[in-house]
Amino acid sequence: MKAALRTGIFVAAILPGLSFGGARHFGFIYEAPTSAPGSFEIENWVTWARTTNPEHSDQVAFRHEIEIGITDRLQASIYLADWFYKNDPAESGFTYSDSAIELIYNLTNPVIDPIGLSLYQEYRGGNRFFEWESKLIAQKNLGPLILAYNATVEAIWEGKGLTDHEGEFQQAVGASYEISPRFSVGIELLHEFVFPKWQDEEKIRNVFIGPNVAVRHRNWFVTVTALAQATDTSEEADFQVRTIFGVGL
Amino acid sequence: MKASILFVLPCVLASCQLTNYVPPVTSQMATARKGQSVNLAMLHEGRTLFAHRCIECHTLPVVGRYSSKDWPDIVDSMSQRASLKPAEREAIISYIIAVRLAEH
């Protein structure tokens, strides 16, 4: 109790000196603006996914991320740990998945320029697992309305000797309307093309769609997005909810 | 219903697009303050910072929504979160006030 009180007093004492990396309006879509140089932010992600086809299972995935503004246009993030709890008929329990590093470079501004663009690169590594992910982020701000588009290519090497391969191309589009500077609502749509063994023989296509809500105040924000699968792909989540909580340090 | 949505949505988007949330800096702005001249380079920097830093958390309001008297306090209240140095904060406020004065 005393420790909690001391922590509370410490947090309250440093709050006025905090700088903020920026708030997210979307749960599954990245935005073009990068963090201010010198800003430092911690983000915690929780994603709950329910799958019913072919079997019922629940998974709760966690991510702990540090986001740092390096220059006016460059931001870096470190995913300290991605881990998850899975509950399905075959096995249940906690598993460490991977850690990652991410870089975002902003090219143009979504307000001043006709379109805001940023480039995203991520490297992810875990036990017998490596992933490379590149993304083009496009955004346009029309007054209180934010329109965002992400095109993502990812390649995965996993298994013993990293000999198993998988690839994915994803398009994501979203709109967020700011009702007030502290509150916004919107919609997100993901369209995935999955390539097992880097082949397109199975023609796996997934579409997810759902609403989002974002709240921000002082040096923190919370964004929640709920997505439902609009296709009927087995072993893909029928429903997933992601919550991101960020706080500036 | 569909027709009304198809009509209203483009109108809303067009009205958002027509409003200039970050008007370009003009030479008029540098002399808009009576008895005070403002550095044009500072106004350009203020515009860039306004467009880049503020949208990290929220969309930009129309500058005319708040008075010249209110803007310094509004910027002050968020300058720490936006990692604004004192000179950057001054540049943003100068730009906003210059836009407000040029509008009148």
HADDOCK unambig.tbl for C-alpha pairs under 7 A between the chains (distance, minus, plus):
assign (segid A and resid 18 and name CA) (segid B and resid 80 and name CA) 6.80 0.50 0.50
assign (segid A and resid 18 and name CA) (segid B and resid 81 and name CA) 6.29 0.50 0.50
assign (segid A and resid 19 and name CA) (segid B and resid 80 and name CA) 5.57 0.50 0.50
assign (segid A and resid 19 and name CA) (segid B and resid 81 and name CA) 4.03 0.50 0.50
assign (segid A and resid 19 and name CA) (segid B and resid 82 and name CA) 6.18 0.50 0.50
assign (segid A and resid 19 and name CA) (segid B and resid 83 and name CA) 5.52 0.50 0.50
assign (segid A and resid 20 and name CA) (segid B and resid 81 and name CA) 4.63 0.50 0.50
assign (segid A and resid 20 and name CA) (segid B and resid 82 and name CA) 6.06 0.50 0.50
assign (segid A and resid 22 and name CA) (segid B and resid 56 and name CA) 4.59 0.50 0.50
assign (segid A and resid 22 and name CA) (segid B and resid 57 and name CA) 4.81 0.50 0.50
assign (segid A and resid 23 and name CA) (segid B and resid 56 and name CA) 6.27 0.50 0.50
assign (segid A and resid 23 and name CA) (segid B and resid 57 and name CA) 4.57 0.50 0.50
assign (segid A and resid 33 and name CA) (segid B and resid 56 and name CA) 5.90 0.50 0.50
assign (segid A and resid 34 and name CA) (segid B and resid 56 and name CA) 6.94 0.50 0.50
assign (segid A and resid 35 and name CA) (segid B and resid 56 and name CA) 6.69 0.50 0.50
assign (segid A and resid 36 and name CA) (segid B and resid 53 and name CA) 6.56 0.50 0.50
assign (segid A and resid 36 and name CA) (segid B and resid 82 and name CA) 6.50 0.50 0.50
assign (segid A and resid 36 and name CA) (segid B and resid 83 and name CA) 6.26 0.50 0.50
assign (segid A and resid 38 and name CA) (segid B and resid 83 and name CA) 6.94 0.50 0.50
assign (segid A and resid 39 and name CA) (segid B and resid 83 and name CA) 6.38 0.50 0.50
assign (segid A and resid 109 and name CA) (segid B and resid 52 and name CA) 6.93 0.50 0.50
assign (segid A and resid 111 and name CA) (segid B and resid 51 and name CA) 6.47 0.50 0.50
assign (segid A and resid 112 and name CA) (segid B and resid 51 and name CA) 6.91 0.50 0.50
assign (segid A and resid 142 and name CA) (segid B and resid 13 and name CA) 6.96 0.50 0.50
assign (segid A and resid 142 and name CA) (segid B and resid 16 and name CA) 5.08 0.50 0.50
assign (segid A and resid 142 and name CA) (segid B and resid 17 and name CA) 5.55 0.50 0.50
assign (segid A and resid 143 and name CA) (segid B and resid 16 and name CA) 5.11 0.50 0.50
assign (segid A and resid 143 and name CA) (segid B and resid 59 and name CA) 6.65 0.50 0.50
assign (segid A and resid 143 and name CA) (segid B and resid 60 and name CA) 6.63 0.50 0.50
assign (segid A and resid 144 and name CA) (segid B and resid 59 and name CA) 5.60 0.50 0.50
assign (segid A and resid 181 and name CA) (segid B and resid 58 and name CA) 5.67 0.50 0.50
assign (segid A and resid 219 and name CA) (segid B and resid 81 and name CA) 6.37 0.50 0.50
